[in-house]
Amino acid sequence: MKNSNLKLAINTKEFLSCPLFFLFILLVACPISGQAYNRVKDIQDLIAIRTSPKRILFEIDENILEQDMLFLLNGITFKHIQWIKEGSNILLIEPVITSSSGAIIVPGDKKKMEPKIIGVYPITDTTSKEKHIIDVTSFFRNEIQTISNLSTVKYTYSDNELLIRFKNSTTANSQMELLKTYYFSFSLLPKPMKSRLHDHRMGYAIENAYDPINHFHIPAKANISRWRLVNNKSKELIKPITFYLDPNIPDSLKRYVKAAVSEWLPAFTAAGFKGAIEIKETDKENTEWIAHSINSSLIRWDSSTNQRGVDKTLGSTAYNVIDFRSGEILKSTVVIGADIENISDAYFIRCGALDARAYTYPFPKDLIGRLIQSIVAHELGHAFGLKDGNYGEFAYPTKKIRDSTWLQKMSHTPSIMNYTRSNYVVQPWDGIPTNLLHQRVGPTDEYTIIWGYQRFNSKEEEHITLKSMIQLQDSIPWYRFYISQYDRIGPTHSNEVSDSDDPILSCELGLQNMQRVLLLLPTVVENSNDSSLYNRIYFKTLIFWKNQMLHNSSLIGGLKLIHHTHDLGGSTYKPIPLDLQRKAMDYLIRNAFAAPNWLIQPHFIDKIEHTSSSNKLVLYQIQILKDLLHPLKLNRLSYMEKTKGFEMISKELLTELNRGIWNELTSTKITISPERMELQRAYISLISSAINKEKRYTYSKANSRLYQYSEYSTSLFYSIFRELLLKIEDGLERTSDILVKGHLEYSLQQIKNALQLTKN
């Protein structure tokens, strides 16, 4: 859809002798946070700092009292603060904030609608009627608890900010000292910007990143988090979002970091802000101050990824400092913490058969750079207010993500905020250029940025546009946003998968590339002279395989979630078509529980295995089985049976699963591998537990039984076990293998125990 059309569619007693009097004064004296005020002076005139080896003093001007301020520690942790005068004391508090959305944000104990007292500082002297000196040493000691030498303090004033640095040596043990640096920022908050109300169908985080609202699809009073962008009368941007580049970023990667920024420019242009983001270089001398100031944002290189003993799976991230009154993002720190080894392995497993550059470890710089670009682009999305989630999952036509023209325009995933990663569906003969295999900012990102940043003349216009943009999700399904949750109710809630409308075909194509990659592995090992690659790539491949199978499992008992606008109506939850659920069960039986030999026993298995106890494939098969038998899934299946055409779907699919797990029993001569024996034992154990698990009817809450099997499900399990018992008894007569016979006899006994057919 064209951008122009989209715009249109779219402890108090220790402090005070009279706490009730204090609270009364505080509530009367403090204006509701979020109201406008006129600054009288710059912060340099309002807070003067004096330091000595033992104390830190502030000279507080009364013009700063009750003004909305922000405290920032080490450039990331922040608090809304106010200075309050009470008798002969100056108090520092975290106020109760009423945001422009009407939501009340309470610090500390959420049950008490009271400000939180950070500190009470007696006035030790007055230099004039309006200026008071207080000793704030205890504040700094309480915040970091390790200050030993206050003579190392440096500070600077800039753009209504007082930024203080402590370089402090602390004793780690009796033999050594550690040198740590801390930055404290005090800044005046500007007049709140015009806010935008939160809507759970769009992919924005609310102003408080730690609020549970961010993790559920529920309407709530809140503002979204976004930057203040304003054009002048000539429609030129007054102040762009500016990021400084950490000079520690390797020179070979800087252009890719800049390219990640450029990916977002068209989306902001479509929202009405041309040149909305700019990049600035800085030197090492100034980087520390820039990184910790409220007035600057930084794209930082995390050098700890090469540090021995550090968890290399934590990855990159972004930290936003936000004005709770309006949702304005004041500062962002993007941290590039991706481990090169991990991102290289992920790409090789998905696209090694499609990109010859991946045949050599370490990868060439241009390939590493392009992988870093995708990571930075994703983290920048967070810096602009967007959440992780599933944007447009289960929406793109499978054949299109193998088409160069489509990929050039639409990418293989509608959003950089998805966890789709590289395009593993493309086949070698499709002739797709390698630059189109990478994840990048997509059409849904533009759609989301337009909603969050375009200017509206009134709240009415905002509401009308939102309604129109939500309606677009009915005709353009990849504009839909889904929040990742523990219960994957369907393919729209599954991570690290292709955004395809045919998950089974996508998985089949992906497995073909997976097989090619394992065949290529000896060549790659030879080129890199790193035999540990065998082990690393194989086990990461198994994890990827498991995730693909779980994606297909989400089809079974799966629902399609559609958040319609209220006046249009329509079902919010629609069952995945029955034929597709049947196809998914058949696919899992043939591919997950009867995995191909190239995956079970790759040609290099003698280079990575020395014992059968490390067979992770069987463990992953059991995880898939547990997913299929999970009470939440079975409860959804039984609910579907109320829908016409889905009658008896639970019995049908569970019977098919039972047949697939025990298909050896249909053979004339029964042979069962040790791996299959373990899977079958796990199957019996899971169902036995479901049948005999005590039901807890004493709970009064309606959702207390969500994770319990219903009587209907346990009855089905009982029925299936009765049938399986007869088949195993029949199978015992058709095998002479002593190991198979022992397995079947043991299984038979466990089923009888579960059905309580034997005496205890």
C-alpha positions in Angstrom: 0.0 0.0 0.0 1.3 3.5 -0.8 2.5 5.7 2.0 0.1 8.5 1.2 -2.9 6.2 1.4 -1.6 4.7 4.6 -1.4 8.1 6.2 -5.0 8.7 5.4 -6.1 5.2 6.5 -4.3 5.2 9.2 10.6 4.8 57.1 9.1 8.1 57.6 9.4 8.6 61.4 13.2 8.7 61.2 12.8 11.6 58.9 10.1 13.8 60.3 8.3 14.3 63.6 4.9 14.8 62.0 4.5 12.4 59.0 0.8 13.2 58.4 1.5 16.8 58.2 4.3 16.1 55.8 2.0 14.0 53.6 -0.6 16.7 53.6 1.9 19.4 52.6 3.4 17.1 49.9 0.1 16.3 48.3 -0.9 20.0 48.3 2.4 21.4 47.3 3.2 19.0 44.5 1.4 19.7 41.3 0.3 16.7 39.3 3.3 15.5 37.3 2.9 16.1 33.7 1.6 19.7 34.0 3.6 22.3 32.2 5.9 24.8 33.9 8.1 27.6 32.9 11.8 27.2 33.7 13.1 30.2 35.6 16.8 29.4 35.4 19.2 26.9 34.0 20.1 23.9 36.2 23.6 25.4 36.7 21.9 28.3 38.6 19.6 25.9 40.5 22.1 23.3 41.8 25.6 24.1 42.6 28.0 21.3 43.6 30.8 21.4 46.1 33.1 18.5 46.8 35.8 17.5 49.3 37.5 14.1 50.1 34.7 13.3 52.5 31.6 15.2 51.5 29.4 16.3 48.6 27.3 19.4 49.1 24.6 20.8 46.9 23.5 24.4 47.0 19.8 24.2 46.1 17.9 27.2 44.7 14.3 27.3 45.7 13.3 27.8 42.1 14.1 24.1 41.6 11.6 22.9 44.2 8.7 20.9 43.0 9.9 20.9 39.4 9.8 17.6 37.5 13.3 16.2 37.1 15.1 13.0 36.1 17.9 11.2 37.9 20.0 8.9 35.7 22.6 6.4 37.0 25.2 5.1 34.6 23.2 6.2 31.6 20.6 3.5 32.0 18.8 3.3 35.4 16.5 6.3 35.9 14.0 7.8 38.3 11.6 10.7 38.2 12.5 13.0 41.1 11.5 16.2 42.8 13.2 18.4 45.4 10.8 19.4 48.2 11.4 21.8 51.1 9.9 20.8 54.4 10.8 23.0 57.4 14.5 22.9 57.8 15.0 20.0 55.4 15.2 19.5 51.7 13.7 16.2 50.6 14.4 14.2 47.5 11.4 12.1 46.4 10.1 9.9 43.6 6.6 11.5 43.0 3.4 9.8 42.0 3.0 10.5 38.3 -0.3 11.0 36.6 0.5 10.6 32.9 -1.5 12.3 30.2 -3.2 9.0 29.5 -4.8 9.1 32.9 -2.7 6.3 34.3 -1.2 6.8 37.7 2.4 5.5 38.0 3.4 4.8 41.6 7.0 4.3 42.7 8.0 1.6 45.1 5.0 -0.1 46.8 2.3 -0.1 44.1 -0.4 -0.5 46.7 0.3 2.8 48.3 -0.6 6.0 46.4 2.3 7.9 48.0 5.6 9.4 46.9 8.7 7.5 47.8 11.2 9.4 50.0 14.7 8.9 48.6 16.4 11.1 51.2 16.0 13.9 53.7 18.8 16.4 53.9 19.0 19.0 56.7 19.7 22.5 55.5 23.2 23.2 56.9 23.6 26.8 55.7 21.9 29.4 53.5 23.9 31.6 51.2 20.8 33.8 50.5 17.1 33.7 51.1 16.6 31.4 48.2 19.7 29.2 48.3 20.2 26.4 50.8 23.2 24.1 51.3 22.6 20.5 52.0 25.0 17.5 52.5 24.0 14.8 49.9 26.9 12.5 50.5 24.5 9.8 51.9 22.5 9.9 48.6 25.5 8.8 46.6 26.6 6.3 49.1 23.2 4.7 49.2 23.0 4.5 45.4 26.2 2.7 44.8 27.3 1.8 48.4 31.0 1.6 47.5 32.3 5.2 47.4 35.5 5.4 49.4 37.2 8.5 48.0 35.1 11.5 47.1 38.1 13.5 45.9 37.9 11.8 42.5 34.7 13.5 41.6 34.3 15.4 38.3 31.2 17.1 37.0 29.9 19.2 34.1 26.8 21.2 33.2 25.2 21.0 29.9 21.7 21.7 28.5 19.9 21.6 31.8 21.9 18.6 33.1 24.3 18.2 36.0 26.5 15.2 35.2 28.8 13.9 37.9 31.4 11.2 37.6 33.0 9.1 40.4 36.1 7.0 39.8 36.1 4.9 42.9 38.5 2.1 44.0 36.8 -0.6 46.0 38.3 -3.6 47.8 37.1 -6.8 46.2 39.0 -9.0 48.6 42.0 -8.7 50.9 44.4 -8.9 48.0 43.1 -6.6 45.3 41.1 -3.5 44.5 38.8 -2.8 41.6 38.4 0.6 39.9 34.8 1.4 39.1 33.3 4.5 37.5 29.8 5.8 38.2 27.9 8.6 36.5 25.0 10.5 38.2 22.8 12.8 36.1 20.3 15.3 37.4 18.3 17.0 34.7 15.2 19.2 34.4 12.5 17.6 32.4 11.0 19.6 29.5 7.3 20.5 29.1 5.6 17.1 28.3 5.2 16.4 24.7 1.9 15.5 23.0 1.4 11.9 23.8 -0.1 9.0 21.8 -2.4 6.5 23.5 -1.5 2.8 23.7 -3.4 0.3 21.7 -2.6 -3.4 22.2 -3.0 -4.2 18.5 0.0 -2.0 17.6 3.5 -3.0 18.5 4.6 -0.3 20.9 5.9 -0.6 24.4 4.2 1.6 26.9 6.0 4.4 28.9 6.9 2.0 31.7 8.9 -0.9 30.2 8.5 -3.1 33.3 4.7 -2.9 33.4 3.0 -6.2 32.8 0.7 -4.5 30.2 3.6 -4.8 27.8 3.2 -8.6 27.8 -0.6 -9.0 27.2 -3.1 -8.2 24.6 -5.3 -6.1 26.8 -6.7 -2.5 26.5 -5.2 -0.3 29.1 -4.7 3.4 30.0 -1.1 4.1 28.9 1.0 6.1 26.4 3.3 4.5 24.0 7.0 5.3 24.1 8.3 7.4 21.3 10.6 10.3 20.5 9.6 13.9 20.2 9.8 14.8 16.5 8.7 18.3 15.4 8.8 20.0 12.1 9.0 23.8 11.6 6.6 25.8 9.5 8.6 24.8 6.4 8.0 21.1 7.3 11.7 20.7 8.2 12.7 18.6 11.2 13.9 20.8 14.1 15.8 18.2 16.0 16.5 14.6 14.7 17.1 11.5 16.8 20.8 11.5 17.1 23.0 8.5 17.9 26.7 8.7 18.6 28.9 5.8 17.4 31.1 4.1 20.0 34.7 4.5 18.7 35.2 0.9 19.9 33.0 -0.4 17.1 35.4 -2.0 14.7 36.0 0.2 11.6 35.0 -2.7 9.3 31.5 -2.7 10.9 30.7 1.0 11.2 29.3 1.3 7.7 26.9 -1.6 8.5 25.8 0.1 11.7 25.1 3.2 9.7 23.3 1.2 7.1 21.0 -0.2 9.9 20.1 3.3 10.8 19.4 4.1 7.1 17.0 1.2 6.9 14.6 3.1 9.2 14.7 6.5 7.4 12.0 5.7 4.8 9.6 4.7 7.6 10.0 8.0 9.3 9.8 9.9 6.0 6.5 8.2 5.5 5.4 9.4 8.9 6.2 13.0 7.9 9.8 13.4 9.2 12.5 13.4 6.6 16.0 12.8 7.9 14.6 11.8 11.3 17.8 10.0 12.4 21.4 11.0 12.2 24.7 9.5 13.2 27.6 11.3 14.7 31.2 10.1 15.4 32.9 10.7 18.7 36.3 10.0 20.2 37.2 7.8 23.1 37.8 10.9 25.4 34.3 12.1 25.1 32.4 8.8 24.7 32.1 8.1 28.5 30.3 11.4 29.1 28.2 11.1 26.0 27.2 7.5 27.0 25.9 8.7 30.4 24.3 12.0 29.6 20.6 12.3 29.3 21.2 14.6 26.3 22.8 12.0 24.0 22.2 8.5 22.7 24.9 5.9 21.9 25.3 2.8 19.8 27.7 1.0 22.0 30.0 -2.0 21.2 30.0 -4.5 24.0 33.6 -5.8 24.2 32.7 -8.4 26.8 31.6 -10.8 24.1 35.2 -11.8 23.7 35.8 -12.1 27.4 36.4 -15.6 28.7 33.7 -17.0 31.0 31.0 -14.5 29.9 27.6 -15.8 28.7 27.7 -15.4 25.0 24.0 -16.0 24.5 22.8 -12.8 26.0 23.1 -10.9 22.8 22.3 -7.3 21.9 19.8 -5.0 23.6 18.5 -1.4 23.8 17.8 0.7 26.9 15.4 3.6 26.8 15.1 6.4 29.3 11.5 7.6 29.2 9.4 10.5 30.5 6.6 8.7 32.3 4.3 11.7 32.0 4.0 11.5 28.2 6.0 8.4 27.0 8.7 10.6 25.4 11.9 8.7 24.8 14.7 11.0 26.1 17.7 8.8 25.5 18.5 5.4 24.1 21.5 3.1 24.4 21.8 0.4 21.8 24.3 -2.3 22.8 25.8 -4.5 20.2 26.5 -7.5 22.2 26.0 -10.3 19.7 28.7 -13.0 19.8 30.1 -13.4 16.3 30.4 -17.1 16.6 26.7 -17.5 17.5 25.4 -15.3 14.7 27.7 -17.0 12.2 26.5 -20.5 13.3 22.9 -19.4 13.0 23.4 -18.1 9.5 25.3 -21.2 8.4 22.6 -23.5 9.6 19.9 -21.6 7.8 21.7 -20.4 4.7 25.0 -22.3 4.4 23.7 -24.1 1.3 22.8 -20.8 -0.3 25.8 -18.6 0.4 29.4 -19.8 -0.5 30.8 -17.1 1.8 29.7 -19.2 4.7 32.0 -22.1 3.7 34.9 -20.5 5.6 35.1 -19.8 9.3 35.5 -17.1 10.4 33.2 -15.5 7.8 34.5 -12.8 5.6 34.0 -9.2 6.9 31.2 -8.3 4.5 29.1 -11.2 5.6 29.7 -10.5 9.3 28.9 -6.9 8.7 25.6 -7.7 7.1 24.6 -10.0 10.0 25.5 -7.2 12.5 23.4 -4.8 10.4 20.3 -6.9 10.9 20.9 -7.1 14.7 21.4 -3.4 15.0 18.3 -2.6 12.9 16.3 -4.8 15.3 17.7 -3.1 18.4 17.0 0.3 16.8 13.4 -0.7 16.6 13.4 -1.0 20.4 15.1 2.4 20.6 12.2 3.9 18.6 9.6 2.3 21.0 8.8 -1.0 19.3 8.4 -4.3 21.1 9.6 -7.8 20.4 6.7 -9.8 19.1 5.2 -11.7 16.1 4.5 -9.2 13.4 2.6 -10.7 10.5 3.4 -14.3 11.4 1.6 -16.9 9.3 0.9 -14.3 6.6 3.4 -14.1 3.8 2.7 -16.4 0.8 5.3 -19.2 0.8 6.0 -19.0 -2.9 6.7 -15.2 -2.6 9.5 -15.6 -0.1 11.3 -17.5 -2.9 10.7 -14.7 -5.4 13.4 -12.1 -6.0 11.0 -9.3 -6.9 8.9 -9.8 -3.7 12.0 -10.1 -1.5 13.5 -6.9 -2.9 10.4 -5.0 -2.0 8.9 -6.8 0.9 11.7 -8.9 2.5 11.1 -12.5 3.6 9.6 -11.2 6.9 7.3 -8.2 7.3 9.2 -6.9 10.3 12.7 -6.6 11.6 11.2 -7.0 15.1 10.3 -10.7 14.4 12.7 -13.5 15.4 12.6 -14.9 11.9 16.3 -14.5 11.2 17.6 -15.3 7.8 15.6 -16.8 4.9 16.0 -20.6 5.1 13.1 -21.4 2.8 14.9 -20.3 -0.5 16.3 -23.2 -2.5 19.7 -23.1 -4.3 18.0 -23.2 -7.7 15.8 -20.2 -7.0 18.6 -17.9 -7.9 18.1 -15.5 -5.0 20.9 -13.0 -4.5 22.6 -13.5 -1.1 21.8 -9.9 -0.1 18.1 -10.8 -0.1 18.6 -13.6 2.5 19.0 -11.2 5.4 16.3 -9.8 7.7 15.7 -6.1 7.4 13.2 -3.3 8.2 10.0 -4.3 6.4 6.5 -3.0 5.5 5.0 -3.7 8.9 7.7 -1.6 10.5 6.8 1.3 8.3 3.1 0.8 9.1 3.9 0.8 12.8 6.2 3.9 12.7 3.6 5.8 10.8 1.0 5.1 13.5 3.4 6.1 16.3 5.0 9.2 14.8 2.7 10.9 12.3 1.2 14.2 13.5 -2.5 14.5 14.3 -4.4 17.8 14.8 -6.8 16.3 17.4 -7.5 13.3 19.5 -10.6 12.7 17.3 -8.4 12.5 14.2 -6.0 10.1 16.1 -8.9 7.8 17.0 -10.3 7.7 13.5 -6.9 7.0 12.0 -6.2 4.2 14.5 -9.5 2.6 13.6 -8.7 2.7 9.9 -5.3 1.3 10.4 -6.6 -1.6 12.5 -9.1 -2.3 9.8 -6.2 -2.6 7.4 -5.1 -5.7 9.3 -8.1 -7.6 7.9 -7.0 -7.1 4.3 -3.2 -6.9 4.9 -2.6 -9.7 7.6 1.1 -9.1 7.9 0.3 -5.8 9.6 -1.1 -7.7 12.6 0.9 -7.7 15.8 0.9 -10.7 18.2 2.6 -10.8 21.6 4.8 -13.8 22.3 3.5 -15.8 25.2 4.1 -19.1 27.0 1.1 -20.7 25.5 1.7 -20.7 21.7 -2.0 -20.8 20.7 -1.1 -21.1 17.1 1.4 -20.4 14.3 1.1 -16.7 14.9 2.8 -17.0 18.3 5.9 -19.1 17.3 9.4 -17.7 17.1 12.4 -18.3 14.8 10.3 -19.5 11.9 9.4 -18.4 8.5 6.5 -15.9 8.3 4.8 -18.2 5.9 1.1 -19.1 5.3 2.2 -22.7 4.8 4.4 -23.8 7.8 4.6 -27.4 6.7 6.0 -26.6 3.3 8.3 -24.0 4.7 9.6 -26.6 7.2 10.1 -29.2 4.4 12.1 -26.7 2.4 14.1 -25.7 5.4 14.9 -29.3 6.2 16.3 -29.8 2.7 18.7 -26.9 3.3 19.5 -28.3 6.7 20.5 -31.6 5.2 22.7 -29.8 2.6 24.4 -27.9 5.4 25.3 -31.1 7.3 26.8 -32.5 4.1 28.8 -29.3 3.6 30.2 -29.4 7.2 33.3 -31.4 6.4 34.3 -28.9 3.8 33.8 -26.0 6.1 35.8 -27.7 8.9 38.6 -28.3 6.4 38.6 -24.7 5.4 38.6 -23.4 8.9 40.7 -26.2 10.6 38.2 -26.1 13.5 36.9 -29.6 14.3 34.8 -28.3 17.1 32.5 -27.0 14.4 31.1 -30.6 14.0 29.8 -30.7 17.5 28.6 -27.1 17.6 26.8 -27.0 14.3 25.2 -30.4 14.7 23.6 -29.6 18.1 22.5 -26.1 17.1 21.0 -27.8 14.0 19.0 -30.1 16.3 17.7 -27.1 18.2 16.6 -25.4 15.0 15.0 -28.7 13.8 13.1 -28.9 17.1 11.8 -25.3 16.8 10.5 -26.0 13.3 8.7 -29.1 14.6 7.2 -27.1 17.5 6.0 -24.6 14.9 4.1 -27.3 13.1 2.8 -28.6 16.5 1.3 -25.2 17.0 -1.1 -25.9 14.2 -2.6 -28.7 16.1 -5.2 -27.3 18.5 -4.1 -24.0 17.0 -6.1 -20.8 16.7 -5.8 -17.8 14.5 -6.0 -14.6 16.5 -7.7 -11.6 14.9 -8.2 -8.3 16.9 -11.1 -6.8 15.0 -12.4 -3.3 15.5 -15.5 -3.4 17.7 -18.0 -2.2 15.1 -16.9 -4.8 12.5 -17.3 -7.7 14.9 -16.1 -11.1 13.8 -14.6 -13.9 15.8 -11.4 -13.1 17.7 -10.3 -16.7 17.7 -10.7 -19.0 14.7 -9.6 -22.6 14.7 -6.9 -23.6 12.3 -8.7 -25.6 9.5 -9.2 -29.2 10.3 -7.4 -30.5 7.2 -4.3 -28.5 8.1 -4.3 -29.8 11.6 -4.5 -33.4 10.2 -1.7 -32.6 7.8 0.4 -31.2 10.7 -0.1 -34.4 12.8 0.8 -36.6 9.9 3.9 -34.5 9.2 5.1 -34.7 12.8 4.6 -38.5 12.9 6.7 -38.9 9.7 9.4 -36.3 10.5 9.5 -35.5 14.2 9.0 -39.0 15.7 10.6 -40.8 12.7 13.4 -38.4 12.1 15.5 -38.9 9.0 18.7 -40.9 9.2 20.9 -38.0 8.1 19.8 -36.2 11.2 19.9 -39.2 13.6 23.2 -40.6 12.3 25.1 -37.9 10.3 28.2 -39.1 8.4 30.4 -37.4 11.0 28.8 -38.9 14.1 32.0 -40.6 15.2 33.6 -37.1 15.5 31.1 -35.9 18.0 29.6 -38.8 20.0 31.1 -41.4 22.3 28.0 -42.5 24.3 24.3 -42.9 23.6 23.4 -40.9 26.8 24.1 -37.7 24.9 21.3 -38.3 22.3 19.7 -34.9 22.4 17.5 -35.7 19.4 15.4 -38.1 21.5 15.1 -35.5 24.2 13.8 -33.0 21.7 11.4 -35.6 20.3 10.0 -35.9 23.9 9.7 -32.1 24.1 7.6 -32.1 21.0 5.5 -35.0 22.3 4.9 -33.1 25.6 3.8 -30.1 23.5 1.3 -32.2 21.7 -0.1 -33.6 24.9 0.0 -30.4 26.9 -3.3 -29.7 28.8 -3.6 -26.2 27.3 -3.5 -27.7 23.8 -6.0 -30.5 24.6 -8.4 -28.0 26.3 -8.3 -25.9 23.1 -9.1 -29.0 21.0 -12.0 -30.0 23.2 -13.3 -26.4 22.9 -13.1 -26.6 19.1 -15.4 -29.5 19.1 -18.3 -27.1 19.7 -17.6 -25.7 16.2 -19.3 -27.3 13.3 -16.9 -29.5 11.4 -14.6 -30.0 14.3 -16.7 -32.7 16.2 -14.5 -35.4 17.7 -11.3 -33.7 16.6 -9.6 -34.5 19.9 -10.2 -38.3 19.6 -9.2 -38.3 15.9 -5.9 -36.5 16.4 -4.9 -38.4 19.6 -5.8 -41.7 18.0 -3.6 -40.7 15.0 -0.7 -39.8 17.4 -1.1 -43.1 19.2 -0.9 -45.0 16.0 2.2 -43.0 14.8 4.1 -43.5 18.1 3.4 -47.2 18.0 3.4 -47.8 14.2 5.9 -50.7 14.6 3.0 -52.8 16.1 1.4 -52.9 12.6 4.3 -54.8 11.1 4.4 -58.5 10.5 7.8 -58.7 12.3 8.2 -56.2 15.0 11.5 -54.4 15.5 11.9 -51.3 17.6 15.1 -49.2 17.9 16.4 -48.1 21.3 15.5 -44.5 20.5 11.9 -45.4 19.7 11.7 -47.4 22.9 12.6 -44.3 24.9 10.1 -42.2 23.0 7.4 -44.8 23.6 8.2 -45.1 27.3 8.0 -41.3 27.6 4.6 -41.5 25.8 3.2 -44.0 28.3 4.6 -42.0 31.2 3.0 -38.7 30.1 -0.4 -40.2 29.5 -0.2 -42.2 32.8 0.5 -39.1 34.7 -2.5 -37.3 33.0 -4.9 -40.2 33.8 -3.9 -40.5 37.5 -3.1 -36.9 38.4 -5.4 -35.8 41.1 -7.9 -33.1 40.2 -8.0 -30.0 42.5 -11.6 -28.9 42.7 -11.1 -26.8 45.8 -9.8 -23.8 43.9 -12.4 -21.1 43.4 -10.8 -19.1 40.6 -12.0 -19.9 37.1 -8.5 -20.1 35.6 -7.1 -22.4 38.3 -7.6 -25.5 36.2 -6.1 -24.1 33.0 -3.0 -26.3 33.4 -5.0 -29.4 34.4 -6.3 -32.0 32.0 -10.1 -32.0 31.7 -12.2 -35.1 32.5 -12.9 -35.3 28.8 -9.2 -35.5 28.0 -8.4 -38.1 30.6 -11.3 -40.1 29.4 -9.9 -40.0 25.9 -6.5 -41.1 27.2 -8.1 -44.0 29.1 -9.8 -45.1 25.9 -6.6 -44.9 23.9 -4.7 -46.8 26.5 -7.3 -49.6 26.4 -6.8 -49.9 22.6 -3.0 -49.7 22.9 -3.0 -52.5 25.5 -4.7 -54.8 23.1 -2.3 -54.0 20.3 0.8 -54.6 22.5 -0.6 -57.9 23.7 -1.1 -58.9 20.0 2.4 -57.6 19.1 4.0 -59.7 21.8 3.0 -62.8 19.8 4.7 -61.5 16.7 8.2 -60.8 18.0 11.0 -63.1 19.0 13.5 -60.3 19.8 14.2 -60.5 23.5 14.8 -56.8 23.9 11.7 -55.8 22.0 9.7 -58.4 24.0 11.0 -57.0 27.2 10.1 -53.4 26.1 6.6 -54.4 25.2 6.1 -56.4 28.4 7.3 -53.4 30.5 5.1 -51.0 28.5 2.1 -53.4 29.0 2.6 -53.4 32.7 2.8 -49.6 32.9 -0.4 -49.2 31.0 -2.2 -51.7 33.3 -0.9 -49.8 36.3 -2.2 -46.6 34.8 -5.6 -48.2 34.1 -5.5 -49.7 37.6 -6.0 -53.2 36.0 -3.4 -54.7 38.4 -3.3 -54.9 42.1 -1.0 -52.6 43.9 
